[in-house]
Amino acid sequence: MGTKRTFLRRGRTKLSKNENGTIKVSRRIILILILIVILAGVFLCYRSLQEIRTEEDQKTVSSQAIAKEPLDPSLLTVISSKFPCNKEEKPPQLTTVSGVSVNIKIADALKQFLAAAKKAGYSIQLKSGYINADDQEKLYQDKVSSLISGGGYTQVRAEAEAAKTVPPGNACEDALGLSFEVDGDSDFENSAAAKWLDNQCVFYGFIRRYPESKTEYTGMSGSFTHYRYVGEESAMKMRSYGMCLEEYVSYLKQSGALS
């Protein structure tokens, strides 16, 4: 009987030690998990502060540039169905950036914009830049034909619908060489890259040319892939005023700042 009691006591003691060991291990695991959470929080806070500092630095640089940058009316030229261009006008001086032709006036800013995007983790591919009026007219006619043959549109309806995304040759500002199109699919607008471009573009003098909320002014469907250079001062003011290019030009003309 005594031997049996001794065996039971030893069993209980061993069980108690095992329980204590399990509790200690559990506590260590919990402490490790808490430490990991704390470190992750510190890392995220650090990243957020770095992003805020970077944005503030960009704003400071842009503010300094705004103070020095004179208004260049040529950067604010509007070409649309309401303001068609003259096909006989001399084409702009062009250069190549990331495989596409653009006006030499925007080359440096575009290179800096793309470099900043790459540094932020986004590899932006350009689809197009300068397009002359004749080539643009062909794109427009091809779009009209596809709507008629594939969509059952009438000629008049097809022309009106096509002009919302592929304007006629005399109504497309790509002939200025001040715009570029990002190579993005239908899901691009929901991507982190699209959000970064939209947020950061003004710090390099660019605007998202066709916002969804401004179709009544632009006459174009909203786009997250089409950007236009207007200069840092104008880009910053347009964002501050909540204006698209058509509204901003009208505002400047009314105020006498632009003839």
C-alpha positions in Angstrom: 0.0 0.0 0.0 2.8 2.4 0.9 4.6 1.6 -2.4 1.4 2.4 -4.3 1.1 5.8 -2.5 4.7 6.6 -3.2 4.1 5.8 -6.9 1.1 8.1 -7.1 3.0 10.9 -5.4 5.8 10.6 -7.9 3.3 10.5 -10.7 1.7 13.7 -9.5 5.0 15.4 -9.0 6.1 14.5 -12.5 2.7 15.7 -13.9 3.1 18.9 -12.0 6.6 19.4 -13.4 5.3 18.8 -16.9 2.5 21.3 -16.5 4.9 23.9 -15.1 7.2 23.2 -18.1 4.3 23.6 -20.5 3.2 26.9 -18.9 6.8 28.2 -19.1 7.0 27.3 -22.8 3.6 28.9 -23.5 4.7 32.1 -21.7 7.9 32.2 -23.8 5.9 31.7 -27.0 3.5 34.5 -26.0 6.4 36.8 -25.1 8.0 36.1 -28.5 4.8 36.8 -30.3 4.3 40.1 -28.4 7.9 41.0 -29.3 7.3 40.3 -32.9 4.1 42.4 -32.9 6.0 45.3 -31.3 8.9 45.1 -33.8 6.4 44.9 -36.7 4.7 48.0 -35.3 8.0 49.9 -35.0 8.9 48.9 -38.5 5.6 50.1 -40.0 5.8 53.4 -38.1 9.4 53.9 -39.4 8.2 53.3 -43.0 5.3 55.6 -42.6 7.6 58.4 -41.2 10.0 57.8 -44.1 7.1 58.2 -46.6 5.9 61.3 -44.9 9.4 62.8 -44.9 9.8 61.9 -48.6 6.5 63.6 -49.5 7.3 66.6 -47.4 10.7 66.9 -49.1 9.0 66.7 -52.5 6.5 69.4 -51.5 9.4 71.6 -50.3 11.3 71.1 -53.6 8.1 71.7 -55.6 7.3 74.9 -53.6 10.8 76.2 -54.3 10.4 75.4 -58.0 7.0 77.1 -58.1 8.5 80.3 -56.8 11.1 80.3 -59.6 9.1 78.8 -62.5 7.5 81.3 -64.9 4.2 80.5 -66.5 4.7 79.0 -69.9 1.4 79.4 -71.9 2.5 76.7 -74.4 2.2 74.1 -71.6 -1.4 75.0 -71.1 -2.6 74.5 -74.6 -6.0 72.8 -74.8 -6.8 70.6 -77.8 -10.2 68.9 -78.0 -13.3 68.8 -80.1 -14.2 72.3 -78.8 -10.7 73.6 -79.5 -9.3 71.7 -82.5 -5.7 72.0 -83.6 -4.4 73.2 -87.0 -2.9 70.1 -88.7 -0.5 72.3 -90.6 1.3 73.5 -87.5 4.9 72.7 -87.1 5.5 69.6 -84.9 7.3 70.1 -81.6 10.9 69.3 -81.0 11.0 65.7 -79.9 13.2 63.4 -77.9 12.8 59.8 -76.7 12.1 58.8 -73.1 11.6 55.1 -72.2 11.0 54.2 -75.8 8.4 56.8 -76.7 8.7 60.2 -78.4 7.8 63.3 -76.3 8.2 67.0 -76.4 11.7 68.0 -75.3 10.1 70.4 -72.8 8.9 67.5 -70.6 11.9 65.1 -71.0 13.7 65.9 -67.8 10.5 66.0 -65.7 9.3 62.7 -67.1 12.6 61.0 -66.5 12.6 62.2 -62.8 8.9 61.0 -62.5 9.7 57.5 -63.8 12.8 57.3 -61.7 10.9 58.2 -58.5 8.2 55.6 -59.4 10.9 53.0 -59.7 12.5 54.0 -56.4 9.1 53.6 -54.8 8.8 50.1 -56.2 6.8 50.6 -59.4 8.2 49.8 -62.8 6.1 52.0 -65.1 6.0 51.2 -68.8 5.0 53.8 -71.3 2.6 52.9 -74.1 2.7 56.1 -76.2 3.7 59.8 -76.2 3.7 62.1 -79.2 1.3 61.1 -82.0 0.9 63.3 -85.1 -2.5 64.3 -86.3 -2.6 62.0 -89.3 -1.7 58.9 -87.3 -4.3 59.8 -84.6 -7.0 60.2 -87.3 -6.3 56.7 -88.5 -6.6 55.4 -84.9 -9.9 57.2 -84.6 -11.3 55.9 -87.9 -10.2 52.3 -87.0 -12.1 52.7 -83.7 -15.2 54.0 -85.5 -15.1 51.1 -87.9 -14.7 48.5 -85.1 -17.8 50.0 -83.3 -19.9 49.8 -86.4 -18.8 46.3 -87.4 -18.5 44.7 -84.0 -20.9 46.8 -81.9 -23.8 47.5 -84.2 -23.4 51.2 -83.9 -24.6 53.7 -86.5 -22.0 56.0 -88.1 -23.0 59.0 -86.1 -23.2 57.1 -82.8 -19.9 55.3 -83.5 -18.1 58.6 -84.1 -19.4 60.1 -80.9 -18.5 57.1 -78.8 -15.1 56.7 -80.3 -14.2 60.3 -79.7 -14.6 59.7 -75.9 -11.5 57.5 -75.8 -9.7 57.9 -79.2 -10.3 61.5 -80.4 -10.0 62.6 -84.1 -6.6 63.8 -85.3 -7.5 67.5 -85.0 -8.9 67.0 -81.5 -6.1 65.1 -79.8 -3.5 66.9 -77.7 -1.0 64.1 -78.2 0.2 66.1 -81.1 1.7 68.5 -78.6 4.0 65.9 -77.3 3.2 67.0 -73.7 1.3 63.8 -72.8 2.1 60.1 -72.2 0.1 57.0 -71.8 0.9 54.3 -69.3 0.8 50.7 -70.5 -1.9 49.4 -68.1 -4.8 46.9 -68.4 -8.4 47.4 -67.2 -7.4 46.6 -63.6 -4.6 49.2 -63.6 -6.8 51.9 -62.0 -7.1 49.7 -58.8 -3.4 49.1 -58.5 -1.0 50.6 -56.1 1.1 51.9 -59.0 -1.9 53.9 -60.3 -2.6 55.4 -56.9 1.1 56.4 -56.6 1.1 58.1 -60.0 -2.1 59.9 -59.3 -0.8 61.1 -55.9 2.8 62.1 -56.9 2.4 63.4 -60.4 1.9 67.1 -59.5 5.3 67.1 -57.8 6.9 66.6 -61.2 4.6 69.0 -63.1 2.1 66.4 -64.4 -1.6 66.0 -64.0 -4.0 63.1 -64.6 -5.5 64.6 -67.7 -9.0 63.0 -67.7 -10.5 62.6 -64.2 -13.8 60.7 -64.1 -15.5 63.7 -62.4 -14.5 66.2 -65.2 -15.9 64.5 -68.3 -18.3 67.4 -68.9 -15.3 69.7 -69.3 -12.9 67.4 -71.1 -15.4 65.5 -73.3 -13.3 62.3 -72.6 -13.9 59.2 -70.6 -12.0 59.0 -67.3 -8.6 57.5 -67.5 -5.9 56.5 -65.0 -3.3 56.0 -67.7 -3.1 59.3 -69.5 -0.9 62.1 -68.0 -0.2 65.6 -69.2 2.6 68.0 -68.4 1.6 71.5 -67.4 4.5 72.6 -65.2 4.8 72.3 -61.4 3.2 75.6 -60.6 0.1 74.9 -62.6 -0.1 71.2 -61.6 0.0 72.2 -57.9 -2.6 74.9 -58.3 -4.9 72.7 -60.3 -4.9 70.1 -57.5 -5.4 72.8 -54.9 -8.3 74.3 -56.8 -9.8 70.9 -57.8 -9.7 71.9 -61.5 -9.0 70.0 -64.7 -7.0 71.7 -67.5 -10.1 73.2 -69.2 -11.3 74.8 -66.0 -7.9 76.1 -65.0 -7.2 77.7 -68.4 -10.7 79.4 -68.2 -9.9 80.6 -64.7 -6.5 82.1 -65.8 -8.1 83.8 -68.8 -10.8 85.3 -66.6 -8.2 86.6 -64.1 -6.1 88.1 -66.9 -3.1 85.8 -66.2 -3.5 84.1 -69.6 -4.5 85.7 -72.9 
